[in-house]
Amino acid sequence: MTGAQESYLDTLASEAGEEIEPELTKAEASKRIDELQDKTGRGRSG
């Protein structure tokens, strides 16, 4: 995953009370971001 993905995942995971696997691919990180955004309500426009 990229540095930006890792940073954002850390934030989302903290809010969601979850942990992130340390060595995700870019695609896996993107999917996890989507999942955590759904869970936390972040990244939604309405």
N, CA and C atoms as a LAMMPS dump frame, in Angstrom:
ITEM: TIMESTEP
0
ITEM: NUMBER OF ATOMS
138
ITEM: BOX BOUNDS ff ff ff
-5.0000000000000000e+02 5.0000000000000000e+02
-5.0000000000000000e+02 5.0000000000000000e+02
-5.0000000000000000e+02 5.0000000000000000e+02
ITEM: ATOMS id mol type element x y z
1 1 1 N 0.844 -1.181 0
2 1 2 C 0 0 0
3 1 3 C 0.883 1.237 0
4 2 1 N 0.304 2.33 -0.414
5 2 2 C 1.064 3.573 -0.439
6 2 3 C 1.102 4.188 0.964
7 3 1 N 1.974 5.141 1.14
8 3 2 C 2.055 5.834 2.416
9 3 3 C 0.763 6.546 2.755
10 4 1 N 0.148 7.149 1.739
11 4 2 C -1.118 7.855 1.954
12 4 3 C -2.219 6.887 2.37
13 5 1 N -2.271 5.731 1.707
14 5 2 C -3.27 4.715 2.075
15 5 3 C -3.062 4.259 3.511
16 6 1 N -1.822 4.019 3.867
17 6 2 C -1.524 3.542 5.219
18 6 3 C -1.953 4.571 6.267
19 7 1 N -1.66 5.832 6.001
20 7 2 C -2.033 6.885 6.928
21 7 3 C -3.546 6.98 7.084
22 8 1 N -4.262 6.95 5.97
23 8 2 C -5.718 7.05 6.017
24 8 3 C -6.334 5.815 6.682
25 9 1 N -5.79 4.652 6.381
26 9 2 C -6.266 3.423 7.013
27 9 3 C -6.063 3.464 8.524
28 10 1 N -4.945 3.999 8.96
29 10 2 C -4.707 4.127 10.402
30 10 3 C -5.798 4.97 11.047
31 11 1 N -6.149 6.074 10.385
32 11 2 C -7.2 6.954 10.909
33 11 3 C -8.548 6.247 10.94
34 12 1 N -8.908 5.624 9.827
35 12 2 C -10.196 4.93 9.747
36 12 3 C -10.276 3.778 10.744
37 13 1 N -9.222 3.008 10.822
38 13 2 C -9.212 1.855 11.728
39 13 3 C -9.353 2.31 13.171
40 14 1 N -8.701 3.394 13.516
41 14 2 C -8.806 3.929 14.87
42 14 3 C -10.249 4.312 15.177
43 15 1 N -10.895 4.98 14.245
44 15 2 C -12.29 5.386 14.433
45 15 3 C -13.221 4.184 14.511
46 16 1 N -12.916 3.151 13.737
47 16 2 C -13.774 1.973 13.683
48 16 3 C -13.451 0.965 14.778
49 17 1 N -12.368 1.195 15.511
50 17 2 C -11.966 0.26 16.55
51 17 3 C -11.439 -1.043 15.987
52 18 1 N -10.782 -0.951 14.836
53 18 2 C -10.239 -2.147 14.185
54 18 3 C -8.747 -1.997 13.977
55 19 1 N -8.124 -3.11 13.588
56 19 2 C -6.709 -3.091 13.27
57 19 3 C -6.523 -3.375 11.789
58 20 1 N -5.434 -2.87 11.251
59 20 2 C -5.128 -3.051 9.826
60 20 3 C -3.959 -4.017 9.689
61 21 1 N -4.082 -4.91 8.736
62 21 2 C -2.994 -5.826 8.438
63 21 3 C -1.813 -4.993 7.926
64 22 1 N -0.603 -5.273 8.382
65 22 2 C 0.532 -4.391 8.085
66 22 3 C 1.036 -4.42 6.639
67 23 1 N 0.796 -5.483 5.895
68 23 2 C 1.382 -5.553 4.556
69 23 3 C 0.333 -5.814 3.493
70 24 1 N -0.556 -4.865 3.308
71 24 2 C -1.579 -4.977 2.279
72 24 3 C -1.04 -4.484 0.937
73 25 1 N -1.575 -5.044 -0.144
74 25 2 C -1.267 -4.494 -1.465
75 25 3 C -2.073 -3.222 -1.647
76 26 1 N -1.79 -2.478 -2.706
77 26 2 C -2.561 -1.269 -2.991
78 26 3 C -4.036 -1.594 -3.167
79 27 1 N -4.324 -2.684 -3.882
80 27 2 C -5.717 -3.079 -4.126
81 27 3 C -6.414 -3.494 -2.834
82 28 1 N -5.731 -4.261 -2.012
83 28 2 C -6.304 -4.682 -0.726
84 28 3 C -6.555 -3.477 0.175
85 29 1 N -5.612 -2.549 0.189
86 29 2 C -5.767 -1.345 1.009
87 29 3 C -6.954 -0.524 0.527
88 30 1 N -7.124 -0.421 -0.781
89 30 2 C -8.247 0.332 -1.332
90 30 3 C -9.575 -0.296 -0.935
91 31 1 N -9.646 -1.61 -1.001
92 31 2 C -10.861 -2.31 -0.594
93 31 3 C -11.144 -2.111 0.894
94 32 1 N -10.104 -2.178 1.691
95 32 2 C -10.253 -2.004 3.146
96 32 3 C -10.694 -0.576 3.48
97 33 1 N -10.159 0.402 2.747
98 33 2 C -10.581 1.791 2.926
99 33 3 C -12.078 1.908 2.653
100 34 1 N -12.533 1.314 1.552
101 34 2 C -13.968 1.351 1.226
102 34 3 C -14.801 0.745 2.35
103 35 1 N -14.367 -0.392 2.862
104 35 2 C -15.101 -1.072 3.941
105 35 3 C -15.168 -0.2 5.192
106 36 1 N -14.041 0.392 5.549
107 36 2 C -14.004 1.203 6.764
108 36 3 C -14.741 2.527 6.591
109 37 1 N -14.741 3.065 5.38
110 37 2 C -15.524 4.273 5.124
111 37 3 C -17.009 3.976 5.313
112 38 1 N -17.446 2.828 4.845
113 38 2 C -18.844 2.43 5.046
114 38 3 C -19.148 2.309 6.539
115 39 1 N -18.239 1.7 7.26
116 39 2 C -18.451 1.464 8.69
117 39 3 C -18.464 2.76 9.497
118 40 1 N -17.574 3.698 9.133
119 40 2 C -17.448 4.935 9.907
120 40 3 C -18.309 6.074 9.368
121 41 1 N -18.825 5.922 8.141
122 41 2 C -19.601 6.998 7.535
123 41 3 C -18.749 8.082 6.906
124 42 1 N -17.438 7.861 6.842
125 42 2 C -16.546 8.824 6.212
126 42 3 C -16.573 8.649 4.698
127 43 1 N -16.229 9.715 4.005
128 43 2 C -16.088 9.629 2.556
129 43 3 C -17.397 9.579 1.812
130 44 1 N -18.461 9.927 2.473
131 44 2 C -19.767 9.917 1.821
132 44 3 C -20.211 11.343 1.547
133 45 1 N -20.906 11.529 0.455
134 45 2 C -21.369 12.872 0.095
135 45 3 C -22.812 13.103 0.52
136 46 1 N -23.421 12.128 1.145
137 46 2 C -24.778 12.386 1.569
138 46 3 C -25.338 11.213 2.201
